[in-house]
Amino acid sequence: MSTDPSAQPLLHATAGAATGSPGPSGRDAGASIWRVAVRRLRRNPGAILGGVIVLVFVLVALLAPVLAAYGPEALPGRAEIRPTYIPGPSSEYPLGLDRYGGDLLSKLIWGARASLLIGVLSTLLGLLGGALLGLVAGAFGGWVDSATMRLVDLMLSVPSLLLAVSIAAVIGQSSTAVIIAIGVVQVPIFARLLRGTMLAQRGQDYVLAARSLGLSRRTVTMSHVLPNSLGPVIVQATLMLATAVIEAAALSFLGLGGGSPTTPEWGRMLTAAQNELEVAARLALLPGACIAVTALGFTLFGEALREALDPKTRKR
């Protein structure tokens, strides 16, 4: 059933007033929530630092074929490796060689691509699965909500890393198994978040106003409640990218990532470097630093984005 266009501003005004927080003032008045968020992110040093780290990480991953001097499986210095000696930095190999004779700098660059692929795909899988469960629970309520949440509680009762290891072990040792394992672990987090946000939105005055205008529950849910509930989910997805990078490295470190020892992936590089700490500590320190800095970048940007979208933190 169509509504009177003149009633739409009333719906949006009621939705804004229902949050119980002061509205934006000054140049933020009348601007969309995303435009205000972008403006606030540009004034946040943590957001800028996190955004720069994430941008550099993404560019390195996407431009790996251009930036890396050697291919992902190339071993140009294999003849120079000795049982008790691994060549260090030189003009030909800026960061030295690894135990197998591969250029360490090239391996780190290709490892960024592997980490980005696993992080994005696993988070996307968890987001889609969790959003589906959260949407069903938040839209229908009643016994559907109870049944869905009991399934989510069951998944949350198992420690995330243990669940990921179990799934990866059952599926097999491969990058696909790691993606599925991390994605499944993230499903209950997104499901609970979206469900809780939708339940909070269903109690707002703008929903009552929309229903009083004759809109069906499906229309109200898909056109008003769901869009207004996606902000926290998007922020959580940004934060989960950091977790996905760390968990991917952890699973590869445990030997569940598949591939050969020479396959460039930061977690696998850490595993290969365990026996070389006395000979060449950089083989463990550099991949570990890449994992830590990348996770820090996603965390800083995600936290800044959460603050920028939170109306309670806006200045009067």
C-alpha positions in Angstrom: 0.0 0.0 0.0 1.5 3.3 -1.0 1.9 6.2 1.4 1.4 9.9 1.1 4.8 11.4 0.1 4.2 14.3 2.6 4.3 11.7 5.4 7.8 10.6 4.6 9.5 13.6 6.3 7.4 12.9 9.4 8.7 9.3 9.4 12.4 10.4 9.2 11.9 13.1 11.8 10.3 10.7 14.2 13.1 8.2 13.6 15.7 10.8 14.5 13.8 11.9 17.6 13.3 8.3 18.7 17.0 7.8 19.4 16.8 10.1 22.4 20.0 11.9 21.6 20.5 15.5 20.6 20.5 16.2 17.0 23.4 17.6 15.0 23.9 21.3 15.1 25.8 23.8 12.9 26.9 22.6 9.6 25.9 19.0 10.5 22.2 20.0 10.6 20.3 18.4 7.8 23.3 16.3 6.7 23.0 12.5 6.4 24.5 10.3 9.1 27.1 9.0 6.7 28.2 12.5 5.6 28.5 13.5 9.2 30.5 10.4 10.0 32.9 11.1 7.1 33.4 14.6 8.4 34.1 13.4 11.9 36.5 10.7 10.6 38.6 13.3 8.9 39.1 15.1 12.2 40.0 11.9 14.1 43.8 11.2 14.2 43.1 7.5 15.0 40.9 7.2 12.0 43.5 8.8 9.8 46.2 6.5 11.0 44.1 3.4 10.8 42.9 4.4 7.3 46.4 4.9 6.1 47.5 1.5 7.4 44.5 -0.2 5.8 45.0 1.7 2.5 48.7 0.7 2.4 47.9 -2.9 3.2 45.2 -3.1 0.5 47.4 -1.4 -2.1 50.3 -3.7 -1.4 48.0 -6.7 -1.7 46.4 -5.6 -5.0 49.7 -4.5 -6.5 51.7 -7.5 -5.4 52.6 -8.6 -9.0 54.0 -5.1 -9.6 55.8 -4.6 -6.3 57.2 -8.0 -5.7 60.5 -8.7 -7.5 59.9 -12.4 -7.6 56.9 -14.7 -7.9 55.1 -16.2 -4.9 56.8 -19.6 -5.2 60.2 -18.4 -6.6 63.4 -19.4 -4.8 66.1 -17.2 -6.4 68.6 -17.6 -3.6 68.3 -21.3 -2.9 71.9 -22.0 -3.8 73.1 -19.5 -1.1 71.4 -21.2 1.8 73.5 -23.2 4.3 72.3 -25.3 7.3 73.7 -22.7 9.7 73.6 -19.6 7.6 70.8 -17.6 5.9 71.9 -14.5 3.9 70.7 -11.2 5.4 69.8 -8.0 3.6 71.7 -7.1 0.5 71.2 -5.0 -2.6 69.5 -7.8 -4.4 67.4 -9.0 -1.5 66.5 -5.9 0.7 65.2 -8.0 3.6 67.4 -11.1 3.0 66.3 -14.6 2.2 64.2 -17.2 4.0 65.2 -20.7 4.9 64.1 -22.0 1.5 65.9 -19.4 -0.6 63.0 -17.1 -1.3 63.2 -13.3 -1.3 61.7 -12.3 2.1 60.4 -8.9 0.9 58.6 -10.6 -2.0 57.2 -13.2 0.3 55.8 -10.6 2.7 54.2 -8.7 -0.3 52.5 -11.8 -1.6 51.5 -12.8 2.0 49.6 -9.5 2.2 47.5 -10.6 -0.8 46.8 -14.0 0.8 45.8 -12.4 4.2 43.6 -9.8 2.5 41.8 -12.4 0.4 41.2 -14.7 3.5 40.1 -11.8 5.7 37.7 -10.2 3.3 36.1 -13.4 2.1 35.7 -14.9 5.6 34.3 -11.7 7.0 31.9 -11.4 4.0 30.8 -15.0 4.6 30.2 -14.4 8.3 28.4 -11.1 7.6 26.0 -12.7 5.1 25.3 -15.7 7.3 24.9 -13.7 10.5 22.8 -11.0 8.7 20.4 -13.7 7.5 20.0 -15.3 10.9 19.7 -11.9 12.6 17.1 -10.7 10.0 15.0 -13.7 10.5 15.1 -13.5 14.3 14.6 -9.7 14.4 11.8 -9.6 11.8 9.6 -12.5 13.0 10.2 -12.7 16.7 8.4 -15.3 18.8 9.4 -18.9 18.5 11.4 -18.2 15.4 13.5 -15.7 17.3 14.0 -18.2 20.2 15.0 -21.1 18.0 17.4 -18.9 16.0 19.0 -17.5 19.1 19.4 -21.0 20.7 21.4 -22.0 17.6 23.5 -18.9 17.9 24.1 -19.5 21.6 25.2 -23.1 20.8 27.8 -21.7 18.4 29.0 -19.1 20.9 29.4 -21.8 23.6 32.4 -23.1 21.8 35.6 -21.0 21.9 36.1 -19.3 18.5 39.6 -20.6 17.8 38.7 -24.1 18.9 35.6 -24.0 16.6 37.7 -22.7 13.7 40.3 -25.3 14.2 37.6 -28.1 14.3 36.0 -26.9 11.1 39.3 -26.5 9.3 40.4 -30.0 10.4 37.1 -31.5 9.2 37.1 -29.8 5.8 40.8 -30.3 5.1 44.0 -28.2 4.9 43.4 -25.5 2.4 42.8 -21.7 2.2 39.1 -22.5 1.5 38.9 -24.4 4.8 40.4 -21.4 6.6 37.9 -19.0 5.0 34.9 -21.2 5.9 36.2 -21.8 9.4 36.7 -18.1 10.2 33.4 -17.2 8.5 31.4 -19.7 10.5 33.0 -18.4 13.7 31.8 -14.8 12.9 28.2 -15.8 12.0 26.8 -15.7 15.6 28.5 -12.3 16.3 26.8 -10.6 13.4 23.5 -12.5 14.0 23.2 -11.3 17.7 24.2 -7.8 16.8 21.7 -7.3 13.9 19.0 -9.0 15.9 19.5 -6.8 18.9 19.6 -3.7 16.8 16.5 -4.6 14.9 14.6 -5.3 18.1 15.6 -1.9 19.5 14.5 -0.2 16.2 11.1 -2.0 16.3 10.2 -0.2 19.5 10.9 3.3 18.1 8.1 5.8 17.4 8.8 5.9 13.6 7.9 2.3 13.3 4.6 2.9 15.0 4.0 5.9 12.7 4.8 3.8 9.6 2.4 1.0 10.7 -0.3 3.5 11.5 0.0 4.7 7.9 -0.9 1.3 6.7 2.5 -0.1 5.8 2.9 -3.8 6.0 5.4 -5.4 8.5 7.5 -6.6 5.6 7.7 -3.0 4.1 8.5 -1.5 7.5 11.2 -4.1 8.2 13.0 -4.0 4.9 12.6 -0.2 4.1 13.0 1.3 7.6 14.1 -1.1 10.4 16.8 -3.0 8.5 18.5 0.1 6.9 18.6 1.8 10.3 20.1 -1.3 11.9 23.0 -1.7 9.5 25.3 0.9 10.9 26.6 -1.2 13.9 26.9 -4.2 11.6 29.1 -2.4 9.2 31.3 -1.1 12.0 31.5 -4.7 13.4 32.6 -6.0 10.0 35.5 -3.5 9.9 36.6 -4.7 13.4 36.2 -8.4 12.4 38.6 -7.9 9.5 41.3 -7.4 12.1 40.3 -10.6 13.9 40.1 -12.5 10.6 43.7 -11.6 9.7 44.9 -12.8 13.1 42.8 -16.0 13.0 44.0 -16.8 9.5 47.6 -16.4 10.6 46.8 -18.6 13.7 45.3 -21.4 11.6 48.1 -21.3 9.1 50.6 -21.3 12.0 48.9 -24.5 13.2 49.3 -26.1 9.8 45.7 -26.0 8.7 46.1 -23.4 5.9 47.3 -26.0 3.3 49.9 -25.2 0.7 53.6 -26.0 0.8 56.1 -24.5 3.3 57.2 -22.0 0.5 53.7 -20.7 -0.1 53.7 -17.0 1.0 51.3 -16.4 3.9 52.2 -14.6 7.1 51.1 -17.3 9.5 52.8 -20.0 7.5 56.0 -17.9 7.4 55.9 -17.7 11.2 55.7 -21.5 11.4 58.7 -21.9 9.1 60.7 -19.4 11.1 60.4 -21.2 14.5 63.6 -23.2 14.0 65.5 -20.2 12.7 65.2 -17.7 15.6 68.8 -18.0 16.6 70.1 -17.8 13.0 67.7 -15.2 11.5 65.2 -13.7 13.9 63.9 -11.4 11.2 62.1 -14.3 9.6 59.7 -14.4 12.5 59.7 -10.7 13.5 58.8 -9.3 10.1 55.7 -11.4 9.4 54.6 -10.9 13.0 55.0 -7.2 12.7 52.9 -7.2 9.5 50.1 -9.1 11.2 50.2 -6.8 14.2 50.3 -3.5 12.2 47.5 -4.7 9.9 45.2 -5.7 12.7 46.0 -2.4 14.5 45.0 -0.5 11.3 41.6 -2.2 11.0 41.0 -1.8 14.8 41.8 1.9 14.8 39.6 2.6 11.8 36.7 0.4 13.1 36.7 2.1 16.5 36.8 5.5 14.9 34.0 4.6 12.6 31.9 3.3 15.6 32.4 6.6 17.4 31.5 8.6 14.2 28.3 6.8 13.7 27.2 6.8 17.4 24.8 9.7 17.9 25.6 9.8 21.7 29.2 10.9 20.9 28.2 13.8 18.7 29.0 17.3 19.9 26.1 19.6 20.5 
